[in-house]
Amino acid sequence: MSIGHTLLGLLESGPRHGYDLKRAFDGKFGHDRPLHYGQVYSTMARLLKHGLVEVDGIEPGGGPERKRYAITEAGITDVEKWLAQPEKPEPYLQNTLYTKVVLALLTGRSAAGLLDTQRSEHLRLMRELTERKRHGDLADQLVCDHALFHLEADLRWLELTAARLDLLAAEVAE
């Protein structure tokens, strides 16, 4: 996720302070990984430097001055381009799990045990996400669905790999 583009998109509804942007981001997108305030302000400084936002006002506060940011026309154009550009699919061709299976085979460890342990962990997380989905709002349900679909694909890979483990072991041994 592009944090800069997300913050720009949030600014399209009107000027906001950094802490308002953080709250809006965390409420809509940061359920599992909320932004740190430092990340918000460093991102806003970068967007300001590139002319994508401007300071709409400065107010005194109990601590440092509070800047209110507004998106510029260049920022709106940048968000439009980003939204129109498709994301590159991530095929995970050389992921860590595959590496672990091959290394287990190469070192004489139990690749089947590794796959069973991983399957259990995937199923545990799927149960957790399914429960979270039951109690979440529509946005949280969609986020959970995305994660669940990826986990289901991983489970299919785990099953296929387990079924082909003898063939893989023979290839690895060559």
N, C-alpha and C positions, 0 to 999 in steps of 0.2 A: 504494500500500500504506500502511496506517495503521501506522506504527511503534509508536505507543502501544498500539494494540490487539494487535499482534503480541507485544510485550513482556509485556502482561498475560496473553495466552494461554500464553506460555512459563512464566509464574509459577504457572499453575494446577497444574503438576506438583510445586510446592513452592518454598519461599523460595530466593532466589539473590542473590548479589552482582552488582553492575553488570558486572564483567568476565566473569562466568559468562553473564549475559544476552547480552552482546556475542558471546561465542564461540558460544552456541547459535543466535543470530540469524544470524550469518555462516555457520555450518555448514548451516543449513536454508534460508535465504532470501537471503543476501548474497553469493552466488558472484561476481556481477559488480559489486556495489556494497556492500562491507562497511560497517558502521556505524562512525562515529568514536566514540571513548569519550565525547567531549563531548556528542554527540547522545544517547547512552544516558543519561548523568547528567542532562542538561537535561530529557529526556522523563520520567525517573523523578521528578524534582523536581515537574514539572507533574502527574503522576499522584498523587503524594503530596499535593499542594495540593488536588486535587479529591477526595481520599478514596478513590481507586481502589486504592491500595497503602498499606501501612504499613511502618515500619521494624521488622523482626523481630529485629534485634540489631545491635550495633556492636562491631566487633573492632579492636583496635589493629593497625596494620601498620607496615611499614618507612617508609611515607609518611603520607598522610592516613588517618584512620579508615576502615575498610571497613564500609559499611552493607549489611546483608542485608535485602532487600525481600520482602514477602509480599503477595499479592493479597487484597483485602477482598471481602466479599459484594457490595458495590456494584461492584467491579471485575469480579467474575464475571458479574453481571447485565449490565454494559456490554458485555463480550465476547459474551455470548449474543445480545444485541440486534444487535451488529455482524455476527456470523456469520449471523444470520437475514435481514439486510437485503441485498437484491440490489444488486450494483454497477451503476452507471449505465453502459450501453454507450457506448463512445466512438466515434462515427461518423466522426470526422476530416473533417468537411464542408469546412472551410477550412484545409487543411494547407499547409505550406510548399512542398511539391512542386508542388501545383496553382498556387500563387502564382508560383513560378519559371517554370512553363510559360507562364502568361499573360503575365508580364513579358517573357519571351524573345520571345513573339509581338509584343507591343506595341513592343519596341525593335528589332525586325528581326534578332534573334539566332536561332540554330538551336534551336528547341524539340525537334526530332527528335534532335539531338545530345545535348541535355540528357537526354532520355528514355533514349537508348542508354547514356549514362554512368551514369545511375541504375540501369538494368537490370543493368549489369555489377557495380555495387557491391552490389546486392541478391543477385545470384547468388554473389558472393564470400562474403558473410556467410552465405548459406545453406549453402555448402560447409563453412565453418568450424563452423557450428552442427551440421551433420550429423556431422562428425568428432567434435566434443565429445560429441554424443549417443551415439556408438558406445562411448565409453570412460567414460561417466558412470553414476552409480547411477540408480535409478528416478526420484528427485526431480529430478535434473539432466536426465534424458531428458524428463520432463514439461515442465520449464521451456523446454527447447530446442524441443519440439513446439509450444508456445504461440507462441514467437517465429517459428518456421518457418511456421506457419499464417498469421500476420499478414503475413509477407514474401511468401507465395504470393498473398495477396489484393492486396497492393501490386503484385506483378508483373502480375496480371490487369488492374489499373487502368492500369498503364503500357502494356500491349499495347492496351487499349481506347482509351486517349488517343492513342496513336500512330496507330491506325487512323482516328481522328476528328480528327486534327490540322488537316486542311484546313477542316473545318466550324468548328472552334473558332477558327481564324485568321480566318475570315470574320466570325464573331460578334464577336470581339474588335475587329476593324477598324471595326465599325459605331459 
